[in-house]
């Protein structure tokens, strides 16, 4: 006997009247789907975004190759045709927001460069909201009402200096800063949270209203709550800011608690965040 049905609308309607057991959360992005353009050799941003995501928020990644974490290596990546390909691949999914997950790659040549990148992404992927790690950082600093800031990065000095320039051209005087001088992408991800914690503490300054930690392959979010409790001021990281801005653009309260005061208006309801 043939029991095949070709009327899915009737079948779906019938499920409304059935009683089902409670199912486990399966990772579905019912609240927000984030499309992420990310470095091929990097791992930290995806891990930390998953850690901060309440059920209902999902991240879907397309990757681009970064030869080396130097000015020349970043420029090579940003001028390669693979960037457009990655954007279009990420945008082929039904995403709500598209995030370019590179901080130095978006602030490298200043604010106008970051804005031009957003416009290119918008042309390549019309439809979803668009942001970059650098744009998200400025939005996050504005959200916590930051003025003067301190800066901690893992970068080489020439990239670190460009981070200072980007912050200061956007109204955030950098009163103290420090860098680690790392140029290998895998090495960036291997810096421990204990080392990150000490690095951030080393740049604190009485005049700094917030501390910014740059780089999207540099572990931060697990230490942010402890740092804020120790310092008594907001600590903003590039990954934290990027995830927060994606939620803000979509209007989704989809963050788990414990990742900094930036999220105080974006925490998911207890039954969702558990």
HUCORRA-V65489 format. One record per residue. N is the residue number from 0. PHI is phi in whole degrees, 0 to 359 (999 if undefined). PSI is psi in whole degrees, -180 to 180 (* if undefined). D_LAST is the distance of its C-alpha to the last C-alpha in Angstrom with 2 decimals. Layout:
N;PHI;PSI;D_LAST  N;PHI;PSI;D_LAST
//
This chain:
0;999;132;45.81  1;274;116;43.84  2;253;12;40.43  3;293;136;39.25  4;244;134;37.96  5;245;29;38.30  6;236;76;36.91  7;300;-32;33.18  8;297;-38;33.05  9;293;-42;34.30  10;297;-43;31.84  11;296;-40;28.84  12;297;-36;30.18  13;293;-28;30.54  14;293;-23;26.85  15;296;-25;26.14  16;262;3;28.02  17;261;151;26.50  18;264;128;23.89  19;241;154;21.39  20;291;165;19.06  21;286;126;15.28  22;264;155;14.61  23;280;152;11.94  24;298;133;10.50  25;248;12;13.52  26;92;4;13.06  27;297;138;14.90  28;269;60;15.48  29;291;-30;15.66  30;275;-47;14.92  31;199;135;16.98  32;250;121;18.86  33;257;124;20.23  34;268;128;23.50  35;240;125;24.24  36;264;119;27.77  37;222;161;27.54  38;289;136;29.99  39;298;-34;30.82  40;268;2;31.00  41;260;155;27.81  42;226;-25;24.37  43;291;-40;22.36  44;299;-46;21.36  45;299;-46;19.61  46;300;-44;17.74  47;286;-34;16.67  48;294;-40;15.77  49;298;-42;13.48  50;298;-38;11.91  51;277;-16;11.52  52;280;125;10.46  53;284;160;7.42  54;308;133;7.89  55;109;-10;11.37  56;244;127;12.99  57;231;154;15.39  58;237;135;18.28  59;229;119;21.67  60;249;140;24.33  61;239;148;28.12  62;238;151;30.01  63;232;150;33.22  64;270;131;35.32  65;250;115;36.00  66;298;-44;39.20  67;197;153;38.72  68;275;66;36.96  69;230;167;40.21  70;303;-45;41.59  71;294;-42;43.62  72;295;-40;40.82  73;294;-44;38.49  74;298;-40;41.37  75;300;-43;42.11  76;296;-44;38.56  77;288;-21;38.54  78;262;-1;41.96  79;280;147;41.31  80;296;-19;41.14  81;296;-23;37.93  82;296;-48;36.03  83;297;-40;36.95  84;299;-45;36.28  85;297;-41;32.73  86;298;-45;32.10  87;292;-35;33.51  88;294;-45;31.59  89;297;-39;28.23  90;285;-10;29.41  91;289;-22;30.40  92;278;158;26.81  93;281;71;25.45  94;269;158;23.68  95;264;-28;23.06  96;213;143;23.89  97;248;125;25.91  98;244;126;25.46  99;272;113;28.20  100;266;50;26.49  101;227;123;29.50  102;279;-61;30.24  103;299;-34;33.76  104;292;-24;34.61  105;260;-21;34.00  106;260;0;35.59  107;309;-43;38.42  108;244;26;41.13  109;95;-177;39.77  110;295;-43;38.23  111;298;-37;40.57  112;296;-44;39.66  113;298;-44;35.93  114;297;-40;36.78  115;295;-36;39.05  116;297;-44;36.33  117;299;-41;34.09  118;294;-40;37.10  119;297;-44;37.73  120;297;-38;34.19  121;294;-36;34.52  122;290;-41;37.80  123;288;-35;36.48  124;229;76;33.29  125;289;143;33.94  126;125;-71;31.17  127;286;162;27.84  128;297;152;27.29  129;233;137;28.51  130;209;169;27.74  131;232;166;28.49  132;299;-35;27.10  133;287;-44;30.10  134;300;-42;29.81  135;296;-37;26.11  136;299;-46;27.16  137;296;-40;29.74  138;296;-39;27.42  139;292;-42;24.90  140;298;-38;27.84  141;295;-40;29.04  142;299;-38;25.71  143;267;9;25.86  144;60;41;29.60  145;284;143;30.77  146;247;-104;34.50  147;292;144;35.90  148;228;162;33.56  149;253;155;33.60  150;228;128;32.92  151;239;127;31.75  152;223;163;32.14  153;263;7;32.81  154;286;170;35.56  155;291;157;39.28  156;302;-36;41.30  157;291;-31;42.43  158;282;-39;38.90  159;303;-43;37.80  160;297;-35;40.75  161;289;-32;39.69  162;296;-43;36.24  163;300;-47;38.12  164;301;-42;40.38  165;296;-46;37.56  166;297;-43;35.84  167;287;-32;39.20  168;287;-11;40.44  169;251;21;37.41  170;90;10;38.20  171;246;93;36.25  172;298;132;38.84  173;267;110;37.74  174;272;-19;39.02  175;200;145;38.07  176;205;163;36.77  177;205;151;36.68  178;227;160;36.26  179;258;-15;36.02  180;75;34;38.41  181;265;132;36.48  182;243;-7;37.76  183;262;128;36.18  184;295;-40;32.86  185;297;-37;31.71  186;294;-33;32.67  187;303;-44;30.48  188;287;-15;27.34  189;269;-4;28.64  190;292;127;28.75  191;285;160;26.48  192;298;-33;23.98  193;297;-42;26.50  194;292;-39;29.22  195;298;-44;27.22  196;303;-48;26.53  197;294;-38;30.27  198;298;-44;31.29  199;292;-43;29.40  200;301;-33;30.77  201;292;-20;34.22  202;260;-1;34.33  203;300;146;33.36  204;213;144;36.16  205;301;-31;36.91  206;273;-9;37.57  207;281;123;34.36  208;275;-15;31.99  209;200;162;29.23  210;241;133;28.97  211;250;132;28.40  212;246;114;27.58  213;265;157;28.85  214;108;132;28.41  215;260;13;25.75  216;233;36;26.38  217;229;116;26.01  218;298;133;22.93  219;214;-43;21.73  220;294;-27;18.12  221;292;-18;17.30  222;255;-8;20.18  223;297;-46;19.91  224;300;-44;18.25  225;296;-40;20.82  226;294;-43;23.58  227;295;-38;22.98  228;294;-38;23.05  229;289;-42;26.21  230;266;-23;27.95  231;71;29;27.02  232;209;162;26.88  233;294;140;24.67  234;242;121;24.22  235;246;128;23.87  236;247;159;23.66  237;299;-40;24.75  238;289;-46;21.58  239;302;-48;19.32  240;297;-39;21.86  241;296;-47;22.06  242;295;-44;18.40  243;302;-44;18.46  244;293;-35;21.71  245;299;-44;20.53  246;296;-43;17.83  247;298;-41;20.60  248;292;-31;23.08  249;267;-13;21.02  250;77;17;19.77  251;267;125;16.12  252;275;87;13.52  253;229;27;11.29  254;255;144;10.58  255;284;153;7.91  256;288;158;9.62  257;104;9;12.29  258;241;27;14.52  259;112;155;17.34  260;292;-17;18.77  261;306;-32;19.49  262;269;9;16.06  263;301;-24;16.38  264;258;5;17.02  265;240;12;14.59  266;284;133;11.16  267;292;155;8.94  268;302;148;8.63  269;308;-39;6.05  270;289;-18;5.81  271;268;-41;5.63  272;282;-15;3.81  273;285;*;0.00
//
